[in-house]
Amino acid sequence: MFDNLSERLSQAARNLTGKGRLSESNIKDTLRQVRLALLEADVALPVVKSFIERINERAIGEEVGKSLTPGQALIKIIHSELVSLLGNESVPLNLRAQPPVVIFLAGLQGAGKTTTAAKLARRLIEKDRKSVMLVSVDVHRPAAILQLERLAGEVGARFCPSDAGEKPEVIARRALEESRRQHIDVLIVDTAGRMHVDAGMMEEVVRVHGVAAPHETFFVIDSMAGQDAVNSARAFDEKLPLTGVILTKADGDAKGGVALSVTEVTGKPIRFLGVGEKTEALEAFHPDRMASRILGMGDVLSLVEEIESKVSRDTADKLARKLKKGKSFDLGDLRDQFEQMLNMGGIGAMLEKLPLGNLGNINQAALKDTANEQVLRRQVAIINSMTREERRFPKTINGSRKRRIAKGSGQEIQDVNRLLKQHLQMEKMMKKMSKGGMKKMMRGLPGGRLPPGMAP
């Protein structure tokens, strides 16, 4: 998300870095670049105008002029205004109420409400240790009811059955009664969507909302739908007391215009981002972190949190102890690393959270291509086709063994050779790290050390 915008804005930021003096011309040129970048990202024109005006007002004042590092001061202003544009602060779920806490999802057809309902349920079950019930009041699309039932089973949530012949209000009332009877903590209501906003749809969703009396009312919006989606959010906000927005398909949106427009237009904060098709692909939205990512400053804090939640500490500790004893990094260890990367969404997802400046001249697009999910799965398949001894002693893998491994994994011999070469490079790097090389590597990072809780 924000790929094109981030590239343009981070370039503008790099041009300012280190400048001892900023003229009115410098500022004007930078703001012109920012304005063009935002317009290309499909940000609403009124939002762009007010955003640029706010930056200009602060830039021509004392804030930049009296700074010892005016270039950095201007970048700081742009960052600050981006945070403001994105909603200033992250807003956690309101779960402090008498159970069941009701979460109500509204939006247009195809925005991803049903999948989002399952993602929210999974997050509440795994992170907040809550019992969750899902119910669909989409009587216009029976397939949506079946889809939600299947997803409920996948994420470990209860499901309240519903039928296309019932009235949505009746289903909502029954789901409330059932969740109270089963002592459920959270009830998530998935509503019907339409291809566009119409009077009948709005009347129905308002009636169901009145019965459900939710604590959180989210408008689910497709981030690739453009400014039409933002206008729909405004129409829903006029009828329903929205408490926030959930952006879906953010991983497929290179522009990010909806994210930068919806809060300003509706006055409602973005609460979550859908970043993939899997049920675990839902991130809490943090305006300050997202602003840093847009400006190419990375989002190391989110990366650390993701590592802590998705990377197996036992596997990491086992590898650390093994290397400390002087044992080699074998192909079984490499497979463990690949599987950890898959849990994290692959190298591409990790790169998005790293400061662009720290990657030097590395071609990020090429790096993403060589370590995407498909490639990682193929490499795991190759290692799984090896015997236990071959994984422990890669040097024993000769030509005939390579042919057998390639055939067993459905790959080419060249793929096996590439994997063995990659393992050799990783083994050398691990040896350096086990001999104190990690500390040297850390000196190149901002602050010269790892974040708290990740000491080597």
C-alpha positions in Angstrom: 0.0 0.0 0.0 1.1 3.6 -0.7 4.0 2.2 -2.9 3.8 5.0 -5.5 3.1 7.8 -3.0 5.9 6.5 -0.6 8.4 6.5 -3.4 7.6 10.1 -4.4 7.4 11.5 -0.9 10.5 9.7 0.4 12.4 11.1 -2.6 11.2 14.7 -1.7 12.3 14.0 1.9 15.7 12.8 0.8 16.2 16.0 -1.3 15.7 18.1 1.9 17.8 16.1 4.2 21.0 17.8 5.2 20.1 21.2 3.8 21.4 23.9 6.1 19.1 26.6 4.6 15.7 26.5 3.0 14.5 29.2 0.7 10.9 30.0 -0.2 11.7 28.4 -3.6 12.9 25.1 -2.0 9.7 24.9 0.1 7.5 25.8 -2.8 9.1 23.1 -5.0 8.8 20.5 -2.3 5.1 21.2 -1.7 4.5 21.0 -5.4 6.0 17.5 -5.4 3.9 16.6 -2.4 0.7 17.9 -4.0 1.4 16.0 -7.3 2.2 12.8 -5.4 -1.1 13.0 -3.5 -3.2 13.8 -6.6 -1.6 10.8 -8.4 -2.4 8.7 -5.3 -6.1 9.5 -5.9 -6.5 11.6 -2.8 -9.6 13.8 -2.9 -8.8 17.3 -4.2 -10.3 19.2 -1.2 -8.2 17.1 1.1 -5.0 17.8 -0.9 -5.7 21.5 -0.9 -6.2 21.8 2.9 -3.3 19.5 3.6 -0.9 21.6 1.5 -2.2 24.8 3.0 -1.6 23.6 6.5 2.0 22.6 5.7 2.7 25.8 3.9 1.4 27.9 6.8 3.7 26.1 9.3 6.6 26.0 6.9 6.8 29.8 6.2 6.5 30.5 9.9 9.2 30.4 12.5 9.0 26.6 12.8 11.4 26.0 9.8 13.2 29.3 9.6 14.6 29.2 13.1 15.5 25.5 13.0 19.2 24.5 12.9 18.2 21.7 10.5 15.4 23.3 8.3 15.2 20.4 5.9 14.5 18.0 8.7 12.1 20.5 10.3 10.0 20.5 7.1 10.0 16.7 6.9 8.8 16.7 10.5 5.9 19.1 9.6 4.9 16.9 6.6 5.0 13.8 8.9 3.0 15.6 11.5 0.3 16.7 9.0 0.2 13.2 7.5 -0.5 11.8 11.0 -3.3 14.3 11.5 -4.7 13.5 8.0 -4.8 9.8 9.0 -6.5 10.4 12.3 -3.8 11.3 14.8 -4.2 8.4 17.2 -5.0 4.7 16.9 -8.4 3.8 18.5 -8.6 0.4 20.2 -11.8 -1.7 20.2 -14.3 -0.8 22.9 -14.7 -4.1 24.7 -15.5 -2.6 28.1 -19.2 -3.3 28.2 -21.7 -5.9 29.4 -21.3 -8.9 27.2 -22.1 -9.5 24.5 -20.2 -6.6 23.0 -21.8 -6.1 19.5 -19.7 -5.2 16.5 -21.7 -4.2 13.4 -20.2 -4.3 9.9 -21.8 -2.2 7.1 -20.6 -1.4 3.6 -21.1 -2.0 -0.1 -21.1 -5.4 -1.8 -17.7 -6.8 -2.6 -15.9 -4.7 0.0 -15.0 -7.8 2.0 -17.3 -7.6 5.0 -17.7 -11.3 5.5 -14.0 -12.0 5.4 -13.4 -9.0 7.7 -15.9 -10.4 10.2 -13.9 -13.7 10.3 -10.6 -11.7 10.6 -11.9 -9.7 13.5 -13.2 -12.8 15.2 -9.8 -14.5 14.9 -8.0 -11.4 16.3 -10.4 -11.2 19.3 -10.0 -15.0 20.0 -6.2 -15.1 19.7 -5.1 -11.7 20.9 -7.9 -10.7 23.4 -8.9 -14.2 24.5 -12.6 -13.5 23.9 -15.3 -15.9 22.9 -16.9 -14.7 19.6 -20.1 -15.5 17.8 -20.6 -14.6 14.1 -24.0 -14.0 12.5 -25.0 -13.0 8.9 -28.1 -11.0 8.3 -27.5 -10.9 4.5 -30.7 -12.6 3.5 -30.3 -11.4 -0.1 -27.2 -13.6 -0.7 -27.5 -17.1 0.9 -23.9 -17.8 -0.2 -22.7 -15.1 2.2 -24.3 -17.0 5.1 -22.6 -20.3 4.1 -19.3 -18.5 3.6 -19.5 -17.0 7.1 -20.4 -20.4 8.6 -17.3 -21.9 7.0 -15.1 -19.1 8.1 -16.4 -19.3 11.7 -15.3 -22.9 11.9 -11.9 -22.0 10.5 -11.2 -19.3 13.1 -12.8 -21.1 16.0 -15.8 -18.8 16.5 -19.4 -19.8 17.2 -22.0 -19.3 14.5 -25.6 -18.3 14.8 -27.5 -19.9 11.9 -29.7 -17.8 9.6 -31.9 -18.4 6.6 -32.7 -16.4 3.5 -36.4 -16.5 4.3 -36.0 -14.7 7.6 -36.1 -10.9 8.2 -32.7 -9.4 9.1 -34.1 -7.9 12.3 -35.4 -11.3 13.5 -32.0 -12.9 12.9 -30.2 -10.1 14.8 -32.6 -10.4 17.7 -32.1 -14.2 17.9 -28.3 -13.8 17.6 -28.3 -11.5 20.6 -30.4 -13.9 22.7 -28.3 -16.9 21.7 -25.0 -15.1 22.5 -26.4 -14.1 25.9 -27.5 -17.7 26.6 -24.0 -19.0 25.6 -22.2 -16.3 27.6 -20.4 -15.0 24.5 -18.1 -12.0 24.9 -18.4 -10.5 21.4 -21.1 -10.8 18.7 -20.1 -9.7 15.2 -23.0 -8.9 12.8 -22.3 -9.1 9.1 -24.8 -7.1 7.1 -26.0 -7.2 3.4 -24.2 -5.1 0.8 -25.4 -3.5 -2.4 -23.6 -2.4 -5.6 -24.4 1.2 -4.7 -26.1 3.2 -1.9 -29.9 3.0 -2.2 -32.9 3.9 0.0 -34.0 0.3 0.5 -30.6 -0.8 1.6 -30.2 2.1 4.0 -33.6 1.5 5.6 -32.8 -2.2 6.2 -29.4 -1.5 7.7 -30.8 1.2 10.0 -33.5 -1.2 11.2 -31.0 -4.0 11.9 -28.7 -1.5 13.7 -31.5 -0.5 15.9 -32.2 -4.1 17.0 -28.5 -5.0 17.4 -27.7 -1.8 19.4 -23.9 -2.2 18.7 -21.0 -0.8 20.7 -18.9 -0.5 17.5 -20.2 0.3 14.0 -17.7 -0.1 11.3 -17.9 0.9 7.6 -15.9 -1.7 5.6 -14.4 -0.1 2.5 -12.5 -1.5 -0.4 -9.2 0.6 -0.6 -9.1 0.1 -4.3 -12.6 1.5 -5.0 -11.3 5.1 -5.2 -13.2 8.2 -4.2 -16.6 6.6 -4.9 -16.0 4.5 -1.8 -15.2 7.6 0.3 -18.5 9.2 -0.9 -20.3 6.0 0.1 -18.7 6.1 3.6 -20.1 9.7 4.0 -23.6 8.5 3.0 -23.5 5.7 5.5 -22.2 8.0 8.2 -25.3 10.2 7.7 -27.5 7.2 8.5 -25.5 5.2 11.0 -23.5 6.4 14.0 -20.2 5.0 12.6 -17.3 4.6 15.1 -14.7 3.8 12.5 -13.6 2.5 9.2 -11.9 -0.8 8.2 -9.9 -0.7 4.9 -9.8 -4.0 3.0 -7.5 -5.1 0.2 -4.8 -2.7 1.3 -2.1 -5.1 0.1 -3.3 -4.7 -3.5 -3.6 -0.9 -3.4 -0.5 0.9 -4.6 -2.1 4.4 -4.4 -3.6 4.7 -0.9 -5.9 7.6 -1.8 -8.9 6.2 0.1 -6.9 5.9 3.3 -5.7 9.5 3.1 -9.2 10.8 2.3 -11.7 8.8 4.3 -10.9 10.2 7.8 -10.8 13.8 6.6 -14.1 13.4 4.7 -16.1 11.4 7.4 -14.3 12.5 10.6 -14.2 8.8 11.5 -10.8 7.0 12.3 -9.5 4.1 10.4 -9.4 1.2 12.9 -8.0 -1.8 10.9 -6.3 -2.7 7.7 -7.0 -5.9 5.7 -3.6 -6.8 4.2 -4.3 -10.2 2.6 -6.9 -12.9 2.0 -6.0 -15.1 5.0 -7.9 -14.7 8.2 -4.9 -13.6 10.1 -4.2 -10.7 7.7 -5.7 -7.9 9.7 -3.6 -5.1 11.3 -4.6 -2.5 13.8 -4.2 1.0 12.2 -1.6 3.4 13.7 -1.6 6.8 12.0 1.9 7.8 13.2 3.4 4.5 12.0 1.7 4.7 8.7 2.9 8.2 8.2 6.4 7.0 8.8 6.0 4.3 6.2 4.6 6.7 3.6 7.7 8.9 4.0 10.0 5.9 3.7 11.0 6.0 7.4 9.8 2.4 8.0 7.7 1.0 10.8 10.1 -1.0 12.9 7.8 -1.0 15.9 5.0 -2.8 14.0 7.6 -5.2 12.6 8.9 -6.0 16.1 5.3 -6.6 17.4 4.7 -8.9 14.4 7.9 -10.8 15.0 7.0 -11.3 18.7 3.5 -12.6 17.9 4.3 -14.7 14.8 7.9 -16.0 15.2 8.4 -19.1 17.4 10.6 -18.1 20.3 11.4 -21.8 20.9 12.7 -22.2 17.4 14.8 -19.0 17.6 16.2 -20.0 21.0 17.0 -23.5 19.7 18.9 -22.1 16.7 20.8 -19.6 18.9 21.9 -22.4 21.3 23.0 -24.5 18.4 25.1 -21.8 16.8 26.6 -20.9 20.2 27.9 -24.5 20.6 29.7 -24.1 17.2 27.3 -26.4 15.3 26.6 -25.6 11.7 23.4 -24.0 10.2 21.9 -26.9 8.3 19.1 -27.1 5.7 16.6 -28.0 8.4 17.4 -24.7 10.1 17.0 -22.9 6.7 13.5 -24.5 6.3 12.5 -23.3 9.8 13.6 -19.7 8.7 11.5 -20.0 5.5 8.5 -21.1 7.4 8.9 -18.2 9.9 9.0 -15.8 6.9 5.8 -17.4 5.5 4.1 -16.7 8.8 5.2 -13.1 8.6 3.8 -12.7 5.0 7.2 -13.1 3.2 10.0 -10.7 2.6 7.8 -8.2 0.8 5.6 -7.6 3.9 8.7 -7.2 6.0 10.4 -4.8 3.6 7.3 -2.5 3.7 8.0 -1.9 7.4 11.8 -1.3 7.1 13.3 2.2 6.6 14.0 2.5 2.8 17.3 4.4 3.5 18.8 1.4 5.4 18.5 -0.8 2.3 21.1 1.1 0.4 21.2 0.2 -3.3 19.3 -3.0 -2.9 16.6 -3.4 -5.5 13.5 -3.9 -3.4 11.3 -5.1 -6.2 13.8 -7.8 -7.2 14.2 -8.8 -3.5 10.4 -9.2 -3.1 10.2 -11.2 -6.3 13.0 -13.7 -5.2 11.5 -14.2 -1.8 7.7 -14.1 -2.3 5.4 -16.6 -0.8 5.3 -18.9 -3.9 9.1 -19.0 -4.1 9.5 -19.7 -0.3 6.9 -22.6 -0.6 8.9 -24.1 -3.5 12.1 -23.9 -1.5 10.4 -25.6 1.5 9.2 -28.3 -0.9 12.8 -28.9 -2.1 14.1 -29.3 1.5 11.2 -31.6 2.4 12.2 -33.9 -0.5 15.6 -34.5 1.1 16.5 -37.2 3.6 17.2 -36.3 7.1 20.9 -36.9 6.6 21.0 -34.7 3.5 19.4 -31.9 5.4 22.0 -32.2 8.2 25.0 -32.7 5.8 24.3 -30.7 2.5 27.8 -31.4 1.2 26.7 -35.0 0.6 24.2 -33.9 -2.0 25.8 -35.0 -5.4 24.4 -35.0 -8.9 22.2 -38.1 -8.6 20.7 -36.9 -5.3 20.0 -33.5 -6.8 18.0 -35.2 -9.6 16.0 -37.2 -7.1 15.3 -34.2 -4.9 14.3 -32.1 -7.9 11.9 -34.8 -9.2 10.4 -35.4 -5.7 9.7 -31.6 -5.2 8.5 -31.0 -8.8 11.3 -28.5 -9.4 14.3 -28.3 -11.7 17.9 -29.2 -10.8 18.8 -25.5 -11.2 16.3 -24.7 -8.4 18.1 -27.2 -6.1 21.4 -25.7 -6.9 20.2 -22.2 -6.2 18.8 -23.3 -2.8 22.1 -25.0 -1.9 24.0 -21.8 -2.8 21.6 -19.7 -0.7 22.1 -22.1 2.2 25.9 -21.7 1.9 25.5 -17.9 2.1 23.2 -18.1 5.1 25.5 -20.5 6.8 28.4 -18.0 6.5 26.3 -15.1 7.8 25.2 -17.2 10.8 28.8 -18.0 11.6 29.6 -14.3 11.7 26.6 -13.5 13.8 27.5 -16.3 16.3 31.0 -14.8 16.7 29.7 -11.3 17.6 28.9 -10.1 14.1 25.4 -9.2 15.2 26.7 -6.3 17.3 28.6 -5.0 14.3 25.5 -5.2 12.2 23.5 -3.3 14.8 25.9 -0.4 14.7 24.5 0.4 11.2 20.9 0.8 12.6 19.5 4.0 13.9 20.5 4.3 17.6 23.1 1.5 17.1 20.9 -1.2 18.8 18.0 -3.5 18.4 14.5 -2.5 19.8 13.8 -3.5 23.5 13.3 -7.2 24.0 15.4 -8.2 20.9 18.9 -8.0 22.2 21.3 -10.4 20.4 
